[in-house]
Amino acid sequence: MESSTTRQQLANLAMDKAQKKLVPFILLMYILAFLDRANIGFAKQEFQVSTGISDAAFALGAGIFFLGYAVFEVPSNIIMHHVGARMWLARIMITWGIVAAGFAFVTTEMQFLVLRVLLGICEAGFFPGIIYYLTYWFTASRRSTVMGLFYFGAPLSFIVGSPLSGLLMEMDGFLGFTGWQWMFAVEGLMATAVGIWALSYLVDRPEKATFIPEAEKQSLVAELAAENSQKPAGHVSAWKVLANPKVLYLCAIYFMIQISVYGVTFYLPTQVAGLLGKKVGLLVGFVSAIPWVFTLMANATIPRYSDRSGKRGILAAALMTLAGLGVVFSATGSPLIGIAALCVASAGYFSCQPVFWTMPTRFLSGVAAASAIALINSIGNLGGFVAPNLRVWAEQTFHSSAAGLYVLGAASFVGAILFLISIPMGIGSNTKPAVPADPATGGPRHAV
């Protein structure tokens, strides 16, 4: 009979293969998702000049994306649970890419708002779908590390996407189209192309994976089944779990994270342009990529440390505190200090989230996990609706551009406090890794 140690070793080999096969592809998907969601920040100035859209309408459009997104999150994840990740994630990408490209033809405020709502509806379920999809392939001992790799998508979308968006913006007048029209069209159609590719590339579950040997595959399936059987709320119904107090508390934490994150990312290019005293273009695009280089380094190390040490809530609270301080200090007029502060803020916000997403899967599995993850993401992402409007309100009320950043910093500190409270609740308490740490890599020790 296969020993538990042997089974764990074989399962680790299977997860190694799944990580090499699947993570780079879903990372590409997330890069395009984040690019299509945040490129509105690059278009802001030129887009408003061309269309006559007011600051208030732009802020409303930036945030209204999350209303359609939030409403359809839970149904989308439940549908994915039943029809499979391959088909559903491909459908999401194809439709959102088409809508994203449609922004190239916007001429009125109403068209802008309608397309932002449609974009949210089309993309609904993508992010929580990926989070849930990863639970099919990776045990808790690897989940924070793998999610950290997945979260490379946000910084990479800016490291690669910021110069790309800036370059496309400078194609103004080519073939009779403005720069912002080229940016929306090219980046949207890229997402559609990858969605079509996903139909032939993704695999729904380990049981269907032809790239994993049978013994390793069965060991991984057994390890995941054993882990899920020990989760206290693992078999709650898809709808009943939505009233679970721990799930609702996680919604509150994620809401504060997203207020902080999107209040910064929506306006990052224009904030950098203000610090440099330059127009948004290729130079601003390259400088805007600098904070995301630091974010990439943070995501490569901090989630791995979280898996190795088992620290969750206390680590996430520290990261949110640092990010909040970064946002506050980014209000300075000094380009050097301001950009350095944005580096700290973005690194803190994005390395915190892979750690956060290990928390709901500590006590949920199956369709209950699919439903809860979607609810947490949908409620949390309403922070993306609140953030730009809150920032504009603070700036107009206090007649200061710094006031908006101070409010976002305060939201980060509230999020840090909520993380600390989650520890005695058993949500964010430390957990020992399921397998010994490998001193060479910092992650779980794999079989050799």
N, C-alpha and C positions, 0 to 999 in steps of 0.2 A: 504494500500500500504506500502511496506517495505521502511522505512526511509533510508537515505544515511548512517546514523550512525550505524543502525542495520546491513545494508549490509556490512559495513566496518568491524564490529565486527565479523560477520560470515566469511568474507573473511580472517581475521586474524586467525581464528580457522582452516580454511582450509589450510592456509600456514603453521601453526604449524604442522599439520599432514603430509603435503608434505615434510617439512623439516626433520621430524623424519624418514619418509619412504625412501626418495630419496637421501638426502645429504650424509648419511653414505656410500651408495653404490657407488655414483659417486666419493666420496672421495677415496674409495678403488680403483676405476678405475684409478684415477689420480695418486695415489701412485705408481701403477704398471707402468703407462705411464712414469712418471718421473724417476722411477728406471731404466727402460729399456733405457731411453734416456741418463742418466748420469752415468750408471755403467761402461761406457767405461773409465771413469777416474780411477776407481779402477784397471781395467785390464791393464792400460797403460804400466807400466814397464815390467811386466811379459809377456804380450801380445807381446810387441815389441821384447823382447828377443827371444821368441819362434818363431815368424814369420819373424823377420828381417825387420819389417816395420820401416821406418825412422821417425824422429821427424816431418819433413815437411809433409810426407804422413799422419801421425797420425793427425796433426792439420787440414789438408785438409779434412780428413775423419770425424773428429769431427764436422766440420762446414758444409760439403757438405750435410749432413742430411737435412739441412734447405732449400736447393734448391728444391728438390723434394717436400718437405713439403709445401713450399711457392706456387709453381705452382698449386697444387691441392687443396689448401685451399678453395677458393671461390666456385669452382664447387662442392666440397664435401658438403659445408654447404647448397648450393641450393638444392642438391639432398636430404639431410636430411630433408629440409623443405617440400619436396614433398612426400618422402617415410616414414617419421616418425623417431623419435630419437631412439626408441628401436631397430629396425632392423639395422639402419645405424651405431650406436655407437657399437653395438655388432660385426658387420662386421669389423669395424676398429680394435677392440681389438683382434679378432681372427687372423686376417692376420698379424698384427704387432707382435704379440706374436710368431708366427711361424718364421718370419724373424729374430726377436731378438734371438731366440734360434739357428738360423743358424750360428751366429757368432762363435759358438763353433767349427765350422769346417773350419774356415778361415786359409789359409796357405800362401796367397800372398797379396801384396798391392792391386792388382786389385780386388780380391774377397772382400777385406775389403771395398774399395770405392763403389763397386756395391751394397753391402748389406746396406751400410749407406744410399745410395740414395733410395733404395727400402724401408728401414725402414721409411724414411721421407714420401714417397708416401703413404705407408700403414697407417701411423699415421695421415696424413693430414686430417684436419677437426675435429679431436677429441676435442682439446681444445676450438676452437671457437664454435664447436657444443655444448659443455657443457654450455658455456657462453650464447649462444642463447637459449638452452633448459631451463635454469633457468628463462628466461624472460617469458616462458609459465606459470610458477608456482608462481612467486613472483613479487609483485609490487615494485616500486622504493623505497618505504619506508623500504623495507627489503633487497634490492638487495646487498648492500655493505656488510651487516652482513653475508648473506648467501654465498656470494663469498669469504668472509674471511674464512668461514668454509671450503669451497671447496679448498682454498689455503693452508689449513692444509696439503694437499697432498704432497707438495714439502718438507716441513720440516719433516713430518712423513716418507717420503720415505728415508730420510737420517738418521733419528733417528732409525728407524727399519731396513731400507735397508743397511745402512753403516755397522753395525755389521754383518748382514746377508751376504753381499757381502764379507766382510773380512773373515767370517767363511768359505764360499764356496771357497774363494781363497786359504785357508789353507788345502783344500782337495786334494792338489796337489799329483798326483800319485795314487789316489784311483781308482781302476778298470782300471788303465792304462790311465786315463785322467788327464790333467793339472787342476789346480785350476780355471783358467780363463774360461776353457771350462765348468766346472761345473756351474760357476756363470751365464754365458750366457744361458745355456740350462735350468736350473731350473727357473731363473727369467723370461725368455721368455715364457715358458710353463705355468707359473702361470697366465700371462696375457691372454693367449688363453683360459684357464679354466674359468676365470671370464667373458670373452666375451661370452662364451656359456651360462653361468648363466644369463647374462644380457637379453638374449632373453626371458626368462620367468619372469624376475623381473621388468624391467623398464616399465613405462607407458608413452605413447606418450604425452598426454595432460590432463588437469584437467577433461575435459568432459568424459574421459574414466576411471577415477579413482574410483574404487569400494571401496577404503579405506576411502573415504570422503563422509559424508552424503550429500544428494541431495541439501538441502537448502544452506549449506556451499559452495558446489561446484558451484552452480549457482551464488552465491554472488561473489565468486572469479572471475569467468568468466566475470561477469558484471563489476567488479572493473578494471580488466585488459583491457577490451574493452574501458571503459571510459578513462583510462589513455592513451591508444594508440591513441585514437581519437584526443587528444590534442597535439600530437607531430607534429611539422611543416613539417618534412620530412618523416612522417610515411608511406606515400603511393607512394614514389618514386620507380621506377623499380629497379630490382636486379642489373642491369648493369649500369644504369644512376647514381646511388648513389655512384659508385666508383670514380666519378669525383667531388664529393662534397668537397669543400675546407676544411670544418671542419673534414671530414673523413680523408683527406690527411694529415691534421695537426696532427691528432691523430696517424696516421701511423708514423710520424716523432718522436713523443714523445715515442711511444712504441719501435721504433727502438733503441733509445738511452738507454731505460731501458734494452732491451735484450742484447745489447753489454756489458753492465755492469754486468748483471746477469750471462750470460754464460761464460764471461771471468773469472769469479770467480769459478762457479760450476764445469766446466770441469776439473779444476786443483786443486780443493779443497783438495782431498786426498793426492796428491803429494806435495802440499804446506804444509799441516799439517805434512806429513812425513819429509819434509825438516826442519820444525821448531823443530820437536822432534829429528831429526837425526836418524830416524828409517825407516825400510822397510815397505811398505804398507802391512798391515795384520790386525789381530783382534784389536790390540791396537790402530793403526791409525784409524781403523773403528770406535771405540768407541769415540776417541777424535774428529774425524770429525763430529760426531753426535752432539757435544756440541753447535755449532752455530745454529743448527736447533731447539734445545730446546728453545732458545731465539726467534727464528723466530716464533715458534708455539705460544708463549706467546704474541708476537706482533700481530699476525693474529687473536688472540682471543679477542683483546681489541681495536686495532686501527680502523679497519673497522666498528666496532660497534659504536665507538665514531664518526666516519664520518657520519653514519646514524643519530645519535642522534643530532649532531651539524649542519649537512648540509654542513660542510666544505669539499671541494674536492681539488681544485687546490693548495691552499696554504698549505694544509696538505701534499699532495703528493710531493710538492717542498721541504718541510722541510725534509721529509723522504729520498728523493733522495740525498739531501745534506749530511745528516748524513751517508748514505750508502757510498757515495763517500769518505768521510773522513775516514770511516772504511777501505776501500780498500787501501787508501794511507798508513795508519798507519800499515796495515798488512804486509808491506814490511820490517818491523823491523826484526832483528835477534833474538829478545827475544820471546821465546815460549809463555809466559804469555800474553805479549802485543799483539803479533801477533794473537793469538786465540781470545782474547777479541775483537780486531778490526774486525775479521771475524764475530764475533757474531753481532756486530753493523751493518756491511755491509749486511749480509744476512737478518737480521730482517727488515732493512730499505727497501731493494729491494722487498721483498715478501709481506710486509704489504702495500706497495705502490700500488701494482697491483690491488687488489680488489677495491680500491678507483678509480683507473684509469678506470676500466671497467664499472663504473656507468655512465661515460661520454657519450659514443656513444648511449646508450639506453635512454638518455635524449631527443633526438630529432629523434630517428629512431625506427621503429617497423616492424613486419612482415618480408617478404622476403627481404626488404631493410636492416633491421637490420642484418639478417642472412648474407647477402652479405658483408655489411660493416664490421661487426665483423671479418669475415674471412679475408678480405683484410688487416685490421689493424694487425691482428695476423700474416698473412703471410709476409707482408712487415716488420713488427717489428721483426719477427723471423729471417729475413735475418741477423739481428744483431748477431744471434747465429752462422752464417757462418763467419761473419767478426771478431767476438771477438777472437777466438783462433788464427787465422792468424794474427790479429793485435797485439796480445800479443807477439807472437813469433817474429814478425817483429821488435817490439820495443826492445825486449830483445837482438836480434842479432845486431840491428843497434847501440844501445848504450852500448852493451856488459855488460848488467846489468839485473839481474832477476827482480830488483825493477822497471825498466823502464816500463815493461808491466803493472804492477799494477798502476803506475802513470797515464798511458794513460787511463786505465779503470776508474780511479777516475775522470779524466777530462771529460770523457763521461757522468758520473753521474751528474756532475755540469752543463753540457749543458742540460741534461734532466730536471734538476731543473729549469733552466731558461725558458725552453719551457713551463713547467707547469705554471710558473708565468705569462707568456704572454697569456696563454689560458684563464686567468680570465677575462680580458677586452673583449676578443673575445666571451664571453658567454658560452664557453665550460666547463671551470673548475670553474665557479663562484659558490659561495655558494648557497645552496638550503635548504629551511626549510623542515624538515621532514613532510611527509604527515599525520602522526599520532603522538600524544604526546609521548614523551619518557617515558619509565618505569624506575623510579629511582632505582628499585631493580635489574634490569638486564642491564640497559644501552641501551637496544634496544627499538623498538616501543612498546607502551603499547597495550597489547592484551586484548580481552574480557575475562571476568571471569564468 
